[in-house]
Amino acid sequence: MSRRQTPNEFLQQIIGRPVVVKLNSGVDYRGVLACLDGYMNIALEQSEEYLNGQLKNKYGDAFIRGNNVLYISTQKRRI
Amino acid sequence: MAVSNPSTLLPLELVDKCIGSRIHIIMKSDKEIIGTLLGFDDFVNMVLEDVTEYESTPEGRRITQLDQILLNGNHITM
C-alpha cells in the first residue's frame, strides 16, 4: 500500500535540476542531478563540494552512494 | 464490564494525517528539520517543502531551502 508514492514521483521530477545533496558527514554537494535510483544512489554533474567553505570542484560525473545521503533538495534560495 | 476495542491507530496513519501540516523532525544527529509535509513512503522517507535546517552546536540556524527536499528516513528519530 503506497501512500501517493510521493518520494518516487519527486525523484522522477527532479532529474535534470540543480540540487543540493547532503551527506551524513555534513558535506554538501551542489550539482545537476543526472540520475538516481531507489537507494538514493546519485549521479551528479558539475558538482561542487562544500564543507563550511568551498572545498573542491568536480566537473564531469560524481557518483554518491545512497546510504550516505541525508537528503536531496532542489534549491532556489539560501540564507 | 466490556471494554470496546479502541480503534488502533497505526503510526503511518498518524504521519498520513500530518500531510499538509508543518512538522518538526528530529534526526539521529544534533539536527532538526522543520517543513511542510508533502508525502512519505513505507520507509518513512519524507518529501518536505519550505524547509529550515537547525543544528544545535554551530551558529544555530543553518540553511533554508525552498522547493522540496527528500529526506532519507534512515536518519529520522522522531
Backbone of each chain as nested JSON, in Angstrom:
{
  "chains": [
    {"id": "A", "residues": [
      {"number": 1, "name": "MET", "atoms": {"N": [0.841, -1.188, 0.0], "CA": [0.0, 0.0, 0.0], "C": [0.876, 1.237, 0.0]}},
      {"number": 2, "name": "SER", "atoms": {"N": [1.001, 1.9, -1.131], "CA": [1.841, 3.087, -1.149], "C": [0.99, 4.309, -0.907]}},
      {"number": 3, "name": "ARG", "atoms": {"N": [1.569, 5.254, -0.152], "CA": [0.82, 6.467, 0.116], "C": [1.232, 7.531, -0.876]}},
      {"number": 4, "name": "ARG", "atoms": {"N": [0.51, 7.6, -1.976], "CA": [0.721, 8.592, -3.02], "C": [2.096, 8.509, -3.671]}},
      {"number": 5, "name": "GLN", "atoms": {"N": [2.95, 7.582, -3.259], "CA": [4.245, 7.432, -3.915], "C": [4.979, 8.753, -4.044]}},
      {"number": 6, "name": "THR", "atoms": {"N": [4.842, 9.646, -3.132], "CA": [5.435, 10.968, -3.301], "C": [6.946, 10.951, -3.479]}},
      {"number": 7, "name": "PRO", "atoms": {"N": [7.691, 10.202, -2.687], "CA": [9.142, 10.191, -2.918], "C": [9.502, 9.717, -4.323]}},
      {"number": 8, "name": "ASN", "atoms": {"N": [8.852, 8.698, -4.845], "CA": [9.187, 8.228, -6.193], "C": [8.869, 9.263, -7.257]}},
      {"number": 9, "name": "GLU", "atoms": {"N": [7.714, 9.897, -7.1], "CA": [7.359, 10.969, -8.043], "C": [8.366, 12.093, -7.976]}},
      {"number": 10, "name": "PHE", "atoms": {"N": [8.711, 12.442, -6.757], "CA": [9.675, 13.51, -6.527], "C": [10.965, 13.212, -7.273]}},
      {"number": 11, "name": "LEU", "atoms": {"N": [11.429, 11.967, -7.161], "CA": [12.677, 11.588, -7.802], "C": [12.589, 11.709, -9.312]}},
      {"number": 12, "name": "GLN", "atoms": {"N": [11.461, 11.332, -9.882], "CA": [11.326, 11.46, -11.335], "C": [11.313, 12.913, -11.764]}},
      {"number": 13, "name": "GLN", "atoms": {"N": [10.725, 13.752, -10.932], "CA": [10.589, 15.155, -11.33], "C": [11.885, 15.933, -11.262]}},
      {"number": 14, "name": "ILE", "atoms": {"N": [12.764, 15.561, -10.333], "CA": [13.907, 16.439, -10.119], "C": [15.112, 16.104, -10.984]}},
      {"number": 15, "name": "ILE", "atoms": {"N": [15.01, 15.027, -11.736], "CA": [16.147, 14.707, -12.598], "C": [16.377, 15.844, -13.576]}},
      {"number": 16, "name": "GLY", "atoms": {"N": [17.638, 16.274, -13.681], "CA": [17.968, 17.357, -14.598], "C": [18.01, 18.702, -13.916]}},
      {"number": 17, "name": "ARG", "atoms": {"N": [17.533, 18.775, -12.682], "CA": [17.532, 20.06, -11.98], "C": [18.775, 20.202, -11.12]}},
      {"number": 18, "name": "PRO", "atoms": {"N": [19.132, 21.443, -10.811], "CA": [20.217, 21.631, -9.847], "C": [19.731, 21.246, -8.456]}},
      {"number": 19, "name": "VAL", "atoms": {"N": [20.528, 20.485, -7.766], "CA": [20.121, 20.015, -6.447], "C": [21.242, 20.202, -5.443]}},
      {"number": 20, "name": "VAL", "atoms": {"N": [20.856, 20.107, -4.181], "CA": [21.82, 20.051, -3.094], "C": [21.692, 18.677, -2.473]}},
      {"number": 21, "name": "VAL", "atoms": {"N": [22.794, 17.985, -2.33], "CA": [22.765, 16.681, -1.686], "C": [23.59, 16.77, -0.428]}},
      {"number": 22, "name": "LYS", "atoms": {"N": [22.977, 16.444, 0.699], "CA": [23.729, 16.479, 1.938], "C": [23.971, 15.063, 2.42]}},
      {"number": 23, "name": "LEU", "atoms": {"N": [25.195, 14.824, 2.85], "CA": [25.543, 13.504, 3.329], "C": [25.498, 13.451, 4.846]}},
      {"number": 24, "name": "ASN", "atoms": {"N": [25.56, 12.235, 5.371], "CA": [25.597, 12.034, 6.817], "C": [26.718, 12.806, 7.474]}},
      {"number": 25, "name": "SER", "atoms": {"N": [27.835, 12.889, 6.749], "CA": [29.013, 13.531, 7.32], "C": [28.844, 15.042, 7.395]}},
      {"number": 26, "name": "GLY", "atoms": {"N": [27.803, 15.579, 6.741], "CA": [27.581, 17.01, 6.783], "C": [28.124, 17.715, 5.56]}},
      {"number": 27, "name": "VAL", "atoms": {"N": [28.787, 16.97, 4.682], "CA": [29.301, 17.577, 3.464], "C": [28.161, 17.81, 2.489]}},
      {"number": 28, "name": "ASP", "atoms": {"N": [28.27, 18.927, 1.804], "CA": [27.228, 19.397, 0.917], "C": [27.686, 19.291, -0.527]}},
      {"number": 29, "name": "TYR", "atoms": {"N": [26.861, 18.794, -1.399], "CA": [27.216, 18.77, -2.805], "C": [26.14, 19.468, -3.613]}},
      {"number": 30, "name": "ARG", "atoms": {"N": [26.553, 20.411, -4.439], "CA": [25.581, 21.072, -5.299], "C": [25.921, 20.774, -6.751]}},
      {"number": 31, "name": "GLY", "atoms": {"N": [24.942, 20.308, -7.474], "CA": [25.196, 19.987, -8.869], "C": [23.893, 19.703, -9.574]}},
      {"number": 32, "name": "VAL", "atoms": {"N": [24.022, 19.308, -10.829], "CA": [22.834, 18.96, -11.607], "C": [22.621, 17.467, -11.51]}},
      {"number": 33, "name": "LEU", "atoms": {"N": [21.417, 17.072, -11.18], "CA": [21.118, 15.669, -10.981], "C": [21.035, 14.939, -12.319]}},
      {"number": 34, "name": "ALA", "atoms": {"N": [21.982, 14.044, -12.54], "CA": [21.972, 13.296, -13.793], "C": [20.995, 12.136, -13.694]}},
      {"number": 35, "name": "CYS", "atoms": {"N": [21.141, 11.363, -12.62], "CA": [20.167, 10.303, -12.398], "C": [20.298, 9.782, -10.975]}},
      {"number": 36, "name": "LEU", "atoms": {"N": [19.305, 9.028, -10.561], "CA": [19.384, 8.422, -9.242], "C": [18.468, 7.207, -9.21]}},
      {"number": 37, "name": "ASP", "atoms": {"N": [18.581, 6.42, -8.142], "CA": [17.745, 5.231, -8.065], "C": [17.049, 5.161, -6.713]}},
      {"number": 38, "name": "GLY", "atoms": {"N": [16.352, 4.086, -6.484], "CA": [15.546, 3.951, -5.275], "C": [16.367, 3.829, -4.007]}},
      {"number": 39, "name": "TYR", "atoms": {"N": [17.65, 3.574, -4.142], "CA": [18.512, 3.504, -2.963], "C": [19.142, 4.847, -2.651]}},
      {"number": 40, "name": "MET", "atoms": {"N": [18.718, 5.87, -3.374], "CA": [19.297, 7.2, -3.248], "C": [20.735, 7.261, -3.724]}},
      {"number": 41, "name": "ASN", "atoms": {"N": [21.194, 6.29, -4.491], "CA": [22.458, 6.446, -5.186], "C": [22.26, 7.564, -6.191]}},
      {"number": 42, "name": "ILE", "atoms": {"N": [23.275, 8.428, -6.325], "CA": [23.1, 9.637, -7.123], "C": [24.245, 9.817, -8.101]}},
      {"number": 43, "name": "ALA", "atoms": {"N": [23.924, 10.244, -9.294], "CA": [24.946, 10.71, -10.228], "C": [24.733, 12.193, -10.431]}},
      {"number": 44, "name": "LEU", "atoms": {"N": [25.763, 12.96, -10.155], "CA": [25.683, 14.416, -10.285], "C": [26.639, 14.895, -11.358]}},
      {"number": 45, "name": "GLU", "atoms": {"N": [26.252, 15.975, -12.03], "CA": [27.16, 16.608, -12.968], "C": [27.578, 17.967, -12.455]}},
      {"number": 46, "name": "GLN", "atoms": {"N": [28.806, 18.334, -12.737], "CA": [29.317, 19.652, -12.352], "C": [29.071, 19.937, -10.883]}},
      {"number": 47, "name": "SER", "atoms": {"N": [29.469, 19.027, -10.051], "CA": [29.166, 19.205, -8.642], "C": [30.301, 19.914, -7.924]}},
      {"number": 48, "name": "GLU", "atoms": {"N": [29.909, 20.647, -6.889], "CA": [30.882, 21.32, -6.042], "C": [30.686, 20.836, -4.633]}},
      {"number": 49, "name": "GLU", "atoms": {"N": [31.778, 20.735, -3.927], "CA": [31.727, 20.185, -2.583], "C": [31.907, 21.298, -1.568]}},
      {"number": 50, "name": "TYR", "atoms": {"N": [31.011, 21.396, -0.618], "CA": [31.077, 22.419, 0.412], "C": [31.216, 21.8, 1.782]}},
      {"number": 51, "name": "LEU", "atoms": {"N": [32.24, 22.211, 2.485], "CA": [32.324, 21.82, 3.886], "C": [32.631, 23.103, 4.624]}},
      {"number": 52, "name": "ASN", "atoms": {"N": [31.627, 23.717, 5.218], "CA": [31.741, 25.082, 5.75], "C": [32.054, 26.041, 4.604]}},
      {"number": 53, "name": "GLY", "atoms": {"N": [33.293, 26.138, 4.201], "CA": [33.592, 26.915, 2.994], "C": [33.642, 25.987, 1.796]}},
      {"number": 54, "name": "GLN", "atoms": {"N": [34.029, 26.487, 0.679], "CA": [34.069, 25.658, -0.514], "C": [35.359, 24.86, -0.563]}},
      {"number": 55, "name": "LEU", "atoms": {"N": [35.297, 23.613, -0.797], "CA": [36.486, 22.765, -0.811], "C": [36.996, 22.445, -2.208]}},
      {"number": 56, "name": "LYS", "atoms": {"N": [36.28, 21.538, -2.858], "CA": [36.77, 21.164, -4.177], "C": [35.7, 21.37, -5.218]}},
      {"number": 57, "name": "ASN", "atoms": {"N": [36.124, 21.532, -6.454], "CA": [35.184, 21.5, -7.577], "C": [35.375, 20.218, -8.334]}},
      {"number": 58, "name": "LYS", "atoms": {"N": [34.284, 19.618, -8.717], "CA": [34.408, 18.474, -9.598], "C": [33.643, 18.766, -10.866]}},
      {"number": 59, "name": "TYR", "atoms": {"N": [34.207, 18.442, -11.97], "CA": [33.461, 18.56, -13.213], "C": [33.307, 17.18, -13.788]}},
      {"number": 60, "name": "GLY", "atoms": {"N": [32.297, 17.006, -14.578], "CA": [32.008, 15.655, -15.052], "C": [31.09, 14.991, -14.054]}},
      {"number": 61, "name": "ASP", "atoms": {"N": [31.146, 13.709, -14.003], "CA": [30.184, 12.978, -13.175], "C": [30.74, 12.636, -11.815]}},
      {"number": 62, "name": "ALA", "atoms": {"N": [29.868, 12.772, -10.824], "CA": [30.203, 12.315, -9.483], "C": [29.169, 11.285, -9.084]}},
      {"number": 63, "name": "PHE", "atoms": {"N": [29.62, 10.227, -8.503], "CA": [28.697, 9.207, -8.03], "C": [28.704, 9.186, -6.509]}},
      {"number": 64, "name": "ILE", "atoms": {"N": [27.513, 9.226, -5.941], "CA": [27.391, 9.207, -4.491], "C": [26.585, 7.98, -4.085]}},
      {"number": 65, "name": "ARG", "atoms": {"N": [27.104, 7.2, -3.164], "CA": [26.389, 6.004, -2.737], "C": [25.248, 6.375, -1.804]}},
      {"number": 66, "name": "GLY", "atoms": {"N": [24.098, 5.797, -2.049], "CA": [22.875, 6.239, -1.391], "C": [22.832, 6.115, 0.111]}},
      {"number": 67, "name": "ASN", "atoms": {"N": [23.564, 5.188, 0.679], "CA": [23.462, 5.018, 2.131], "C": [24.066, 6.191, 2.891]}},
      {"number": 68, "name": "ASN", "atoms": {"N": [24.855, 7.019, 2.185], "CA": [25.449, 8.178, 2.84], "C": [24.587, 9.419, 2.77]}},
      {"number": 69, "name": "VAL", "atoms": {"N": [23.508, 9.331, 2.002], "CA": [22.735, 10.527, 1.713], "C": [21.758, 10.845, 2.838]}},
      {"number": 70, "name": "LEU", "atoms": {"N": [21.836, 12.067, 3.333], "CA": [20.888, 12.524, 4.341], "C": [19.649, 13.084, 3.667]}},
      {"number": 71, "name": "TYR", "atoms": {"N": [19.852, 14.003, 2.72], "CA": [18.717, 14.485, 1.947], "C": [19.137, 14.945, 0.561]}},
      {"number": 72, "name": "ILE", "atoms": {"N": [18.136, 15.031, -0.307], "CA": [18.315, 15.591, -1.648], "C": [17.344, 16.746, -1.743]}},
      {"number": 73, "name": "SER", "atoms": {"N": [17.834, 17.93, -2.118], "CA": [16.956, 19.085, -2.166], "C": [17.11, 19.832, -3.472]}},
      {"number": 74, "name": "THR", "atoms": {"N": [15.997, 20.269, -4.024], "CA": [16.1, 21.209, -5.13], "C": [16.345, 22.565, -4.499]}},
      {"number": 75, "name": "GLN", "atoms": {"N": [17.108, 23.402, -5.143], "CA": [17.457, 24.646, -4.486], "C": [16.909, 25.851, -5.224]}},
      {"number": 76, "name": "LYS", "atoms": {"N": [16.429, 26.777, -4.437], "CA": [16.032, 28.045, -5.011], "C": [16.735, 29.181, -4.299]}},
      {"number": 77, "name": "ARG", "atoms": {"N": [16.691, 29.112, -2.989], "CA": [17.088, 30.276, -2.223], "C": [17.941, 29.837, -1.06]}},
      {"number": 78, "name": "ARG", "atoms": {"N": [18.828, 30.607, -0.613], "CA": [19.643, 30.217, 0.517], "C": [19.87, 31.385, 1.446]}},
      {"number": 79, "name": "ILE", "atoms": {"N": [19.829, 31.155, 2.726], "CA": [20.098, 32.229, 3.686], "C": [21.57, 32.229, 4.04]}}
    ]},
    {"id": "B", "residues": [
      {"number": 1, "name": "MET", "atoms": {"N": [-17.562, -5.739, 32.862], "CA": [-17.723, -4.577, 32.001], "C": [-16.957, -4.804, 30.727]}},
      {"number": 2, "name": "ALA", "atoms": {"N": [-17.637, -4.784, 29.664], "CA": [-16.964, -4.995, 28.389], "C": [-16.282, -3.708, 27.964]}},
      {"number": 3, "name": "VAL", "atoms": {"N": [-15.061, -3.879, 27.57], "CA": [-14.333, -2.713, 27.061], "C": [-14.306, -2.805, 25.559]}},
      {"number": 4, "name": "SER", "atoms": {"N": [-14.827, -1.833, 24.896], "CA": [-14.823, -1.874, 23.435], "C": [-13.408, -1.626, 22.948]}},
      {"number": 5, "name": "ASN", "atoms": {"N": [-13.041, -2.293, 21.892], "CA": [-11.711, -2.112, 21.33], "C": [-11.515, -0.691, 20.858]}},
      {"number": 6, "name": "PRO", "atoms": {"N": [-10.494, -0.012, 21.363], "CA": [-10.223, 1.308, 20.795], "C": [-9.729, 1.094, 19.363]}},
      {"number": 7, "name": "SER", "atoms": {"N": [-10.072, 1.991, 18.497], "CA": [-9.605, 1.828, 17.123], "C": [-8.098, 2.023, 17.132]}},
      {"number": 8, "name": "THR", "atoms": {"N": [-7.397, 1.064, 16.592], "CA": [-5.938, 1.151, 16.636], "C": [-5.462, 2.143, 15.598]}},
      {"number": 9, "name": "LEU", "atoms": {"N": [-4.579, 3.005, 16.014], "CA": [-4.015, 3.998, 15.113], "C": [-2.612, 3.561, 14.747]}},
      {"number": 10, "name": "LEU", "atoms": {"N": [-2.419, 3.289, 13.485], "CA": [-1.096, 2.914, 13.044], "C": [-0.206, 4.136, 12.974]}},
      {"number": 11, "name": "PRO", "atoms": {"N": [1.074, 3.974, 13.286], "CA": [1.988, 5.13, 13.193], "C": [1.956, 5.791, 11.826]}},
      {"number": 12, "name": "LEU", "atoms": {"N": [1.893, 4.982, 10.773], "CA": [1.898, 5.577, 9.447], "C": [0.611, 6.34, 9.175]}},
      {"number": 13, "name": "GLU", "atoms": {"N": [-0.44, 5.931, 9.839], "CA": [-1.683, 6.695, 9.69], "C": [-1.537, 8.067, 10.308]}},
      {"number": 14, "name": "LEU", "atoms": {"N": [-0.855, 8.086, 11.438], "CA": [-0.638, 9.373, 12.095], "C": [0.183, 10.299, 11.204]}},
      {"number": 15, "name": "VAL", "atoms": {"N": [1.214, 9.74, 10.583], "CA": [2.023, 10.563, 9.687], "C": [1.183, 11.023, 8.506]}},
      {"number": 16, "name": "ASP", "atoms": {"N": [0.328, 10.14, 8.043], "CA": [-0.554, 10.47, 6.928], "C": [-1.447, 11.655, 7.262]}},
      {"number": 17, "name": "LYS", "atoms": {"N": [-1.884, 11.707, 8.529], "CA": [-2.734, 12.823, 8.943], "C": [-1.987, 14.144, 8.921]}},
      {"number": 18, "name": "CYS", "atoms": {"N": [-0.675, 14.059, 9.013], "CA": [0.118, 15.28, 9.078], "C": [0.407, 15.859, 7.707]}},
      {"number": 19, "name": "ILE", "atoms": {"N": [0.051, 15.135, 6.666], "CA": [0.345, 15.653, 5.33], "C": [-0.36, 16.988, 5.137]}},
      {"number": 20, "name": "GLY", "atoms": {"N": [0.407, 17.98, 4.738], "CA": [-0.138, 19.325, 4.585], "C": [0.184, 20.207, 5.762]}},
      {"number": 21, "name": "SER", "atoms": {"N": [0.57, 19.605, 6.878], "CA": [0.904, 20.412, 8.052], "C": [2.405, 20.641, 8.133]}},
      {"number": 22, "name": "ARG", "atoms": {"N": [2.743, 21.625, 8.948], "CA": [4.139, 21.892, 9.2], "C": [4.605, 20.933, 10.292]}},
      {"number": 23, "name": "ILE", "atoms": {"N": [5.696, 20.24, 10.039], "CA": [6.15, 19.3, 11.048], "C": [7.619, 19.521, 11.394]}},
      {"number": 24, "name": "HIS", "atoms": {"N": [7.981, 18.989, 12.533], "CA": [9.296, 19.173, 13.107], "C": [9.917, 17.79, 13.242]}},
      {"number": 25, "name": "ILE", "atoms": {"N": [11.016, 17.583, 12.568], "CA": [11.634, 16.266, 12.553], "C": [12.964, 16.324, 13.282]}},
      {"number": 26, "name": "ILE", "atoms": {"N": [13.172, 15.39, 14.18], "CA": [14.447, 15.322, 14.891], "C": [15.241, 14.146, 14.363]}},
      {"number": 27, "name": "MET", "atoms": {"N": [16.502, 14.424, 14.001], "CA": [17.335, 13.396, 13.407], "C": [18.172, 12.699, 14.466]}},
      {"number": 28, "name": "LYS", "atoms": {"N": [18.843, 11.666, 14.064], "CA": [19.716, 10.947, 14.985], "C": [20.871, 11.824, 15.445]}},
      {"number": 29, "name": "SER", "atoms": {"N": [21.353, 12.675, 14.555], "CA": [22.426, 13.585, 14.948], "C": [21.803, 14.836, 15.564]}},
      {"number": 30, "name": "ASP", "atoms": {"N": [22.608, 15.84, 15.877], "CA": [22.065, 17.051, 16.506], "C": [21.456, 17.972, 15.462]}},
      {"number": 31, "name": "LYS", "atoms": {"N": [20.516, 17.45, 14.741], "CA": [19.929, 18.253, 13.688], "C": [18.424, 18.133, 13.713]}},
      {"number": 32, "name": "GLU", "atoms": {"N": [17.757, 19.256, 13.418], "CA": [16.301, 19.236, 13.33], "C": [15.871, 19.871, 12.022]}},
      {"number": 33, "name": "ILE", "atoms": {"N": [14.826, 19.339, 11.478], "CA": [14.315, 19.828, 10.197], "C": [12.861, 20.215, 10.378]}},
      {"number": 34, "name": "ILE", "atoms": {"N": [12.514, 21.415, 9.942], "CA": [11.112, 21.839, 10.023], "C": [10.628, 22.137, 8.617]}},
      {"number": 35, "name": "GLY", "atoms": {"N": [9.494, 21.561, 8.279], "CA": [8.984, 21.815, 6.941], "C": [7.549, 21.349, 6.826]}},
      {"number": 36, "name": "THR", "atoms": {"N": [6.973, 21.608, 5.66], "CA": [5.599, 21.181, 5.415], "C": [5.628, 19.813, 4.76]}},
      {"number": 37, "name": "LEU", "atoms": {"N": [4.895, 18.884, 5.318], "CA": [4.929, 17.524, 4.815], "C": [4.097, 17.375, 3.55]}},
      {"number": 38, "name": "LEU", "atoms": {"N": [4.76, 16.957, 2.47], "CA": [4.03, 16.733, 1.227], "C": [3.67, 15.268, 1.057]}},
      {"number": 39, "name": "GLY", "atoms": {"N": [4.574, 14.392, 1.494], "CA": [4.273, 12.981, 1.356], "C": [5.368, 12.134, 1.943]}},
      {"number": 40, "name": "PHE", "atoms": {"N": [5.12, 10.842, 1.997], "CA": [6.135, 9.935, 2.516], "C": [5.889, 8.556, 1.935]}},
      {"number": 41, "name": "ASP", "atoms": {"N": [6.805, 7.644, 2.211], "CA": [6.619, 6.278, 1.707], "C": [6.729, 5.284, 2.856]}},
      {"number": 42, "name": "ASP", "atoms": {"N": [6.725, 4.014, 2.524], "CA": [6.731, 2.979, 3.559], "C": [7.997, 2.966, 4.4]}},
      {"number": 43, "name": "PHE", "atoms": {"N": [9.072, 3.534, 3.857], "CA": [10.31, 3.589, 4.626], "C": [10.39, 4.872, 5.45]}},
      {"number": 44, "name": "VAL", "atoms": {"N": [9.333, 5.648, 5.38], "CA": [9.275, 6.961, 6.018], "C": [10.362, 7.893, 5.501]}},
      {"number": 45, "name": "ASN", "atoms": {"N": [10.74, 7.736, 4.233], "CA": [11.442, 8.819, 3.57], "C": [10.384, 9.892, 3.38]}},
      {"number": 46, "name": "MET", "atoms": {"N": [10.748, 11.171, 3.58], "CA": [9.718, 12.2, 3.541], "C": [10.024, 13.284, 2.529]}},
      {"number": 47, "name": "VAL", "atoms": {"N": [8.998, 13.74, 1.874], "CA": [9.138, 14.883, 0.981], "C": [8.584, 16.103, 1.709]}},
      {"number": 48, "name": "LEU", "atoms": {"N": [9.442, 17.108, 1.875], "CA": [9.057, 18.296, 2.633], "C": [9.259, 19.532, 1.789]}},
      {"number": 49, "name": "GLU", "atoms": {"N": [8.537, 20.576, 2.159], "CA": [8.637, 21.828, 1.422], "C": [8.972, 22.964, 2.382]}},
      {"number": 50, "name": "ASP", "atoms": {"N": [9.611, 23.997, 1.839], "CA": [9.894, 25.186, 2.638], "C": [10.633, 24.811, 3.917]}},
      {"number": 51, "name": "VAL", "atoms": {"N": [11.768, 24.185, 3.716], "CA": [12.447, 23.513, 4.809], "C": [13.491, 24.402, 5.466]}},
      {"number": 52, "name": "THR", "atoms": {"N": [13.532, 24.359, 6.79], "CA": [14.617, 25.006, 7.525], "C": [15.357, 23.941, 8.306]}},
      {"number": 53, "name": "GLU", "atoms": {"N": [16.665, 24.064, 8.281], "CA": [17.506, 23.069, 8.912], "C": [18.145, 23.708, 10.135]}},
      {"number": 54, "name": "TYR", "atoms": {"N": [18.063, 23.07, 11.289], "CA": [18.66, 23.625, 12.502], "C": [19.705, 22.686, 13.053]}},
      {"number": 55, "name": "GLU", "atoms": {"N": [20.863, 23.251, 13.384], "CA": [21.864, 22.418, 14.045], "C": [22.11, 22.947, 15.43]}},
      {"number": 56, "name": "SER", "atoms": {"N": [22.341, 22.08, 16.388], "CA": [22.361, 22.531, 17.776], "C": [23.641, 23.275, 18.113]}},
      {"number": 57, "name": "THR", "atoms": {"N": [24.764, 22.817, 17.616], "CA": [26.01, 23.412, 18.101], "C": [26.506, 24.665, 17.365]}},
      {"number": 58, "name": "PRO", "atoms": {"N": [26.649, 24.647, 16.055], "CA": [27.26, 25.859, 15.456], "C": [26.427, 27.117, 15.661]}},
      {"number": 59, "name": "GLU", "atoms": {"N": [26.278, 27.944, 14.624], "CA": [25.65, 29.24, 14.878], "C": [24.156, 29.146, 15.164]}},
      {"number": 60, "name": "GLY", "atoms": {"N": [23.583, 27.982, 14.997], "CA": [22.125, 27.919, 15.143], "C": [21.536, 27.601, 13.806]}},
      {"number": 61, "name": "ARG", "atoms": {"N": [20.658, 28.419, 13.302], "CA": [20.005, 28.089, 12.049], "C": [21.0, 28.015, 10.907]}},
      {"number": 62, "name": "ARG", "atoms": {"N": [20.861, 27.048, 10.106], "CA": [21.809, 26.855, 9.03], "C": [21.26, 27.269, 7.67]}},
      {"number": 63, "name": "ILE", "atoms": {"N": [20.486, 26.434, 7.08], "CA": [20.089, 26.646, 5.685], "C": [18.577, 26.625, 5.549]}},
      {"number": 64, "name": "THR", "atoms": {"N": [18.051, 27.534, 4.75], "CA": [16.649, 27.415, 4.364], "C": [16.593, 27.029, 2.91]}},
      {"number": 65, "name": "GLN", "atoms": {"N": [15.98, 25.901, 2.611], "CA": [15.861, 25.501, 1.229], "C": [14.417, 25.566, 0.808]}},
      {"number": 66, "name": "LEU", "atoms": {"N": [14.162, 26.25, -0.23], "CA": [12.803, 26.272, -0.737], "C": [12.604, 25.101, -1.676]}},
      {"number": 67, "name": "ASP", "atoms": {"N": [11.551, 25.047, -2.373], "CA": [11.187, 23.92, -3.216], "C": [11.053, 22.685, -2.33]}},
      {"number": 68, "name": "GLN", "atoms": {"N": [11.569, 21.585, -2.756], "CA": [11.252, 20.379, -1.999], "C": [12.491, 19.598, -1.643]}},
      {"number": 69, "name": "ILE", "atoms": {"N": [12.429, 18.899, -0.544], "CA": [13.52, 18.003, -0.23], "C": [12.993, 16.603, 0.014]}},
      {"number": 70, "name": "LEU", "atoms": {"N": [13.834, 15.636, -0.324], "CA": [13.55, 14.25, 0.009], "C": [14.48, 13.885, 1.143]}},
      {"number": 71, "name": "LEU", "atoms": {"N": [13.895, 13.636, 2.31], "CA": [14.687, 13.362, 3.493], "C": [14.772, 11.861, 3.703]}},
      {"number": 72, "name": "ASN", "atoms": {"N": [15.983, 11.351, 3.824], "CA": [16.192, 9.933, 3.986], "C": [15.682, 9.462, 5.346]}},
      {"number": 73, "name": "GLY", "atoms": {"N": [14.779, 8.502, 5.323], "CA": [14.125, 8.071, 6.549], "C": [15.036, 7.369, 7.527]}},
      {"number": 74, "name": "ASN", "atoms": {"N": [16.19, 6.906, 7.056], "CA": [17.111, 6.188, 7.925], "C": [17.614, 7.028, 9.083]}},
      {"number": 75, "name": "HIS", "atoms": {"N": [17.618, 8.354, 8.883], "CA": [18.238, 9.205, 9.89], "C": [17.239, 9.886, 10.791]}},
      {"number": 76, "name": "ILE", "atoms": {"N": [15.976, 9.568, 10.572], "CA": [14.955, 10.222, 11.362], "C": [14.784, 9.498, 12.696]}},
      {"number": 77, "name": "THR", "atoms": {"N": [14.755, 10.277, 13.774], "CA": [14.467, 9.708, 15.088], "C": [13.021, 9.917, 15.455]}},
      {"number": 78, "name": "MET", "atoms": {"N": [12.557, 11.19, 15.347], "CA": [11.215, 11.487, 15.827], "C": [10.527, 12.528, 14.934]}}
    ]}
  ]
}
